[in-house]
Amino acid sequence: MIFHKTIFEGASLIDIERHTDARGGFGRTFCAEEFRAQGLPDSFVQQNLSVSTRRGTLRGMHYQVAPHGEAKLVRCIRGAIVDVILDLRRGSPTFMKWAHFTLTADNLKQLLVPSGFAHGFQTLEDDTEVSYLVSHPYTPAAERGVRWNDPAAAIEWPLDPTEMSDKDRNWPDL
């Protein structure tokens, strides 16, 4: 794996080193030892799969409050997404800054989202699937969110949303 630092401390964009031969290809998507060497979370307790049928589907912006904060290792396994993270860590030099990353089934990029960030994504293609590892179990009482179009965050999404849950549409402003 090739780790690329982002403007956010603890967030990394990760390229999978693909090894190919006549059979096809192979690449490592996670290695605790390599993650630990990068100072990244190296223990995950849950894996989730998100399936979105329509281009423009927006999911987010989600997070869990301490002590249930979760890091996520996000990968698009079918289709394409724009993955967005928003730094909610008070005292961080990048507090309230956001960035987006294009993850596709073809580019094999992964995003490590640290605890303390709101996270969401928008699908760029129909029938998109996203798999992500999570470092802490889902805890309903700790679940929070930021409204996708909160003016304080001013996130620029690539498309007008075509689908979104009522919960995501109605998260409070910061």
Secondary structure, DSSP 8 states (H G I E B T S, - for coil): -EEEE-SSTT-EEEE---EEETTEEE--S--HHHHHHTT------EEEEEEE-STT-EEEEEEE-TTS---EEEEEEESEEEEEEEE--TT-TTTT-EEEEEEETTT--EEEE-TTEEEEEEESSSSEEEEEEESS---GGGEEE--TT-TTT----SS--S---HHHHT----
